Amino acid sequence: MSETIIKLENLTRKFGKFTAVNNINLEVRRGEIIGLVGPNGAGKTTTIKMIAKILRPNSGRILIRTNHGDLEDLQKVSATVTQMGFLIDIPEFYKMT
C-alpha cells in the first residue's frame, strides 16, 4: 500500500458566519490523482487554497509528507508547497508573500 502524502483532518474554514468547508477528512496516497467535484459554493476552491497555504483553516489540520519522510502539520512547515500542482477553473494570481 502506498504511503499517505497529504491528509486533511477535520478541516473547517469559515468566512464570518458562512461555513465554506465543514469538518472534512481526506487522505491522498503517493501516485494518486484526485479531483474535487461539486456544485458552486461547495468548498472545493477553499480547500485547495488551504492546501496551497493561501488560506488558513479555522480548525482541523493538514498533514503533508516532507522530504524527511515524516507527516508534518502544513502550518508548521516553513517551506512552501513546491511539488504539487493545482488546476483551478478560474485562473487568478495570489499574493504569496
C-alpha positions as CSV (number, residue, x, y, z in Angstrom):
1,M,0.0,0.0,0.0
2,S,1.3,3.5,-0.9
3,E,2.2,6.0,1.8
4,T,0.0,8.9,2.6
5,I,1.3,12.2,1.2
6,I,-1.5,14.6,2.2
7,K,-4.0,14.1,5.0
8,L,-6.8,16.5,5.9
9,E,-8.2,16.0,9.4
10,N,-11.5,17.7,10.5
11,L,-10.7,20.7,8.3
12,T,-13.0,23.7,8.7
13,R,-12.9,27.2,7.1
14,K,-15.4,30.0,7.9
15,F,-15.9,33.4,6.4
16,G,-17.8,35.3,9.1
17,K,-20.9,33.3,9.8
18,F,-20.6,31.4,6.5
19,T,-19.0,27.9,6.7
20,A,-17.3,27.2,3.4
21,V,-15.6,23.9,4.4
22,N,-17.1,21.9,7.3
23,N,-15.1,19.3,9.1
24,I,-13.8,17.4,6.0
25,N,-11.3,14.5,6.0
26,L,-9.3,13.3,3.1
27,E,-6.3,11.1,2.5
28,V,-4.2,11.2,-0.6
29,R,-1.6,8.5,-1.2
30,R,1.6,8.7,-3.3
31,G,0.8,8.5,-7.1
32,E,-2.9,9.2,-6.7
33,I,-4.5,11.9,-8.8
34,I,-7.7,13.3,-7.3
35,G,-10.4,15.7,-8.3
36,L,-12.7,17.7,-6.1
37,V,-16.1,17.8,-7.8
38,G,-19.2,19.6,-6.6
39,P,-21.6,22.5,-7.1
40,N,-20.5,26.1,-6.8
41,G,-20.0,27.1,-3.2
42,A,-19.3,23.5,-2.0
43,G,-15.8,24.5,-0.7
44,K,-13.6,23.0,-3.4
45,T,-11.5,26.1,-4.1
46,T,-11.3,27.0,-0.4
47,T,-10.0,23.5,0.3
48,I,-7.3,23.8,-2.4
49,K,-6.4,27.3,-1.1
50,M,-5.8,25.9,2.3
51,I,-3.6,23.1,1.0
52,A,-1.7,25.7,-1.0
53,K,-1.2,27.8,2.2
54,I,-3.1,30.7,0.6
55,L,-5.8,30.4,3.4
56,R,-5.5,29.1,6.9
57,P,-8.2,26.8,8.3
58,N,-10.2,27.9,11.3
59,S,-9.9,24.4,12.8
60,G,-8.5,21.0,11.9
61,R,-5.2,20.4,10.3
62,I,-3.4,19.5,7.1
63,L,-0.6,17.0,7.2
64,I,1.9,16.8,4.4
65,R,4.8,14.3,3.9
66,T,8.1,16.2,4.0
67,N,11.4,15.5,2.3
68,H,12.4,13.8,5.5
69,G,9.6,11.3,5.1
70,D,7.5,12.4,8.1
71,L,3.9,13.6,8.0
72,E,4.0,17.1,9.4
73,D,1.5,19.8,10.1
74,L,1.5,22.1,7.0
75,Q,1.2,25.2,9.0
76,K,4.4,24.3,10.9
77,V,6.4,23.5,7.8
78,S,8.4,26.6,6.8
79,A,8.8,25.7,3.1
80,T,6.2,26.4,0.6
81,V,4.4,23.6,-1.3
82,T,6.6,23.2,-4.4
83,Q,6.0,19.7,-5.7
84,M,2.2,19.9,-6.0
85,G,0.2,21.0,-9.0
86,F,-3.2,22.8,-8.8
87,L,-5.6,23.4,-11.7
88,I,-8.4,25.8,-10.9
89,D,-11.4,26.7,-13.1
90,I,-10.8,30.5,-13.0
91,P,-7.1,31.3,-13.0
92,E,-6.2,34.1,-10.6
93,F,-3.0,35.4,-9.2
94,Y,-2.5,35.3,-5.4
95,K,-0.2,37.4,-3.3
96,M,2.2,34.8,-1.9
97,T,4.3,36.9,0.4
